[in-house]
Amino acid sequence: MFNFRAILLILGFILFLYGFIALALFFTV
């Protein structure tokens, strides 16, 4: 069984990364 806290940390990091990229694209366009 996987570590649930590690999964949440990875998912949160991916969501943060996508949000940062979307914000950058929004400000460049």
C-alpha distance matrix in Angstrom:
0.0 3.8 6.7 8.6 11.8 11.6 11.2 14.1 16.0 15.9 16.9 19.6 20.9 21.2 23.0 25.2 26.0 27.0 29.0 30.8 31.7 32.9 35.0 36.5 37.4 38.9 41.1 42.2 43.3
3.8 0.0 3.8 6.0 8.8 8.0 7.6 10.8 12.4 12.2 13.5 16.1 17.2 17.7 19.6 21.6 22.4 23.6 25.6 27.2 28.2 29.6 31.6 32.9 34.0 35.6 37.6 38.7 39.9
6.7 3.8 0.0 3.8 5.5 5.4 6.5 8.9 10.0 10.9 12.5 14.4 15.6 16.8 18.6 20.1 21.3 22.9 24.5 25.9 27.4 28.8 30.4 31.8 33.3 34.7 36.5 37.8 39.3
8.6 6.0 3.8 0.0 3.8 5.4 5.1 6.3 8.6 10.0 10.6 12.2 14.2 15.4 16.4 18.2 19.9 21.1 22.3 24.2 25.8 26.9 28.3 30.2 31.6 32.6 34.6 36.2 37.4
11.8 8.8 5.5 3.8 0.0 3.8 5.4 5.1 6.1 8.7 9.9 10.4 12.2 14.3 15.3 16.3 18.2 20.0 20.8 22.3 24.3 25.6 26.6 28.4 30.2 31.2 32.8 34.5 36.1
11.6 8.0 5.4 5.4 3.8 0.0 3.8 5.4 5.0 6.2 8.6 9.8 10.5 12.3 14.2 15.2 16.4 18.4 19.8 20.9 22.6 24.3 25.5 26.9 28.6 30.0 31.6 32.9 34.6
11.2 7.6 6.5 5.1 5.4 3.8 0.0 3.8 5.4 5.2 6.1 8.4 9.8 10.6 12.2 14.1 15.2 16.5 18.2 19.8 21.1 22.4 24.1 25.7 27.0 28.3 30.3 31.6 32.9
14.1 10.8 8.9 6.3 5.1 5.4 3.8 0.0 3.8 5.5 5.1 5.9 8.5 9.8 10.4 12.0 14.0 15.3 16.2 18.0 19.9 20.8 22.1 24.1 25.6 26.5 28.4 30.1 31.4
16.0 12.4 10.0 8.6 6.1 5.0 5.4 3.8 0.0 3.8 5.5 5.1 6.1 8.7 9.9 10.4 12.2 14.3 15.2 16.3 18.4 19.9 20.9 22.4 24.3 25.5 26.9 28.5 30.2
15.9 12.2 10.9 10.0 8.7 6.2 5.2 5.5 3.8 0.0 3.8 5.4 5.1 6.2 8.6 9.8 10.5 12.3 14.1 15.2 16.5 18.3 19.8 21.0 22.6 24.1 25.8 27.0 28.6
16.9 13.5 12.5 10.6 9.9 8.6 6.1 5.1 5.5 3.8 0.0 3.8 5.4 5.1 6.1 8.5 9.8 10.6 12.2 14.1 15.4 16.4 18.2 19.9 21.1 22.3 24.3 25.7 26.9
19.6 16.1 14.4 12.2 10.4 9.8 8.4 5.9 5.1 5.4 3.8 0.0 3.8 5.5 5.1 6.1 8.5 9.9 10.4 12.2 14.3 15.2 16.3 18.2 19.9 20.8 22.5 24.3 25.7
20.9 17.2 15.6 14.2 12.2 10.5 9.8 8.5 6.1 5.1 5.4 3.8 0.0 3.8 5.5 5.0 6.1 8.6 9.8 10.4 12.3 14.2 15.2 16.4 18.3 19.7 21.1 22.5 24.3
21.2 17.7 16.8 15.4 14.3 12.3 10.6 9.8 8.7 6.2 5.1 5.5 3.8 0.0 3.8 5.4 5.0 6.2 8.5 9.8 10.6 12.2 14.1 15.3 16.5 18.1 20.0 21.1 22.5
23.0 19.6 18.6 16.4 15.3 14.2 12.2 10.4 9.9 8.6 6.1 5.1 5.5 3.8 0.0 3.8 5.4 5.1 6.1 8.5 9.9 10.4 12.1 14.2 15.3 16.2 18.3 19.9 21.0
25.2 21.6 20.1 18.2 16.3 15.2 14.1 12.0 10.4 9.8 8.5 6.1 5.0 5.4 3.8 0.0 3.8 5.5 5.0 6.1 8.7 9.8 10.4 12.2 14.2 15.1 16.5 18.3 20.0
26.0 22.4 21.3 19.9 18.2 16.4 15.2 14.0 12.2 10.5 9.8 8.5 6.1 5.0 5.4 3.8 0.0 3.8 5.4 5.1 6.2 8.6 9.8 10.6 12.3 14.1 15.5 16.5 18.4
27.0 23.6 22.9 21.1 20.0 18.4 16.5 15.3 14.3 12.3 10.6 9.9 8.6 6.2 5.1 5.5 3.8 0.0 3.8 5.4 5.1 6.1 8.5 9.8 10.5 12.1 14.3 15.3 16.4
29.0 25.6 24.5 22.3 20.8 19.8 18.2 16.2 15.2 14.1 12.2 10.4 9.8 8.5 6.1 5.0 5.4 3.8 0.0 3.8 5.5 5.1 6.1 8.6 9.9 10.4 12.3 14.2 15.4
30.8 27.2 25.9 24.2 22.3 20.9 19.8 18.0 16.3 15.2 14.1 12.2 10.4 9.8 8.5 6.1 5.1 5.4 3.8 0.0 3.8 5.5 5.1 6.2 8.6 9.8 10.7 12.3 14.3
31.7 28.2 27.4 25.8 24.3 22.6 21.1 19.9 18.4 16.5 15.4 14.3 12.3 10.6 9.9 8.7 6.2 5.1 5.5 3.8 0.0 3.8 5.4 5.0 6.1 8.5 10.0 10.5 12.2
32.9 29.6 28.8 26.9 25.6 24.3 22.4 20.8 19.9 18.3 16.4 15.2 14.2 12.2 10.4 9.8 8.6 6.1 5.1 5.5 3.8 0.0 3.8 5.5 5.1 6.0 8.7 9.9 10.6
35.0 31.6 30.4 28.3 26.6 25.5 24.1 22.1 20.9 19.8 18.2 16.3 15.2 14.1 12.1 10.4 9.8 8.5 6.1 5.1 5.4 3.8 0.0 3.8 5.5 5.0 6.3 8.7 10.1
36.5 32.9 31.8 30.2 28.4 26.9 25.7 24.1 22.4 21.0 19.9 18.2 16.4 15.3 14.2 12.2 10.6 9.8 8.6 6.2 5.0 5.5 3.8 0.0 3.8 5.4 5.3 6.2 8.6
37.4 34.0 33.3 31.6 30.2 28.6 27.0 25.6 24.3 22.6 21.1 19.9 18.3 16.5 15.3 14.2 12.3 10.5 9.9 8.6 6.1 5.1 5.5 3.8 0.0 3.8 5.5 5.1 6.1
38.9 35.6 34.7 32.6 31.2 30.0 28.3 26.5 25.5 24.1 22.3 20.8 19.7 18.1 16.2 15.1 14.1 12.1 10.4 9.8 8.5 6.0 5.0 5.4 3.8 0.0 3.8 5.6 5.4
41.1 37.6 36.5 34.6 32.8 31.6 30.3 28.4 26.9 25.8 24.3 22.5 21.1 20.0 18.3 16.5 15.5 14.3 12.3 10.7 10.0 8.7 6.3 5.3 5.5 3.8 0.0 3.8 5.5
42.2 38.7 37.8 36.2 34.5 32.9 31.6 30.1 28.5 27.0 25.7 24.3 22.5 21.1 19.9 18.3 16.5 15.3 14.2 12.3 10.5 9.9 8.7 6.2 5.1 5.6 3.8 0.0 3.8
43.3 39.9 39.3 37.4 36.1 34.6 32.9 31.4 30.2 28.6 26.9 25.7 24.3 22.5 21.0 20.0 18.4 16.4 15.4 14.3 12.2 10.6 10.1 8.6 6.1 5.4 5.5 3.8 0.0
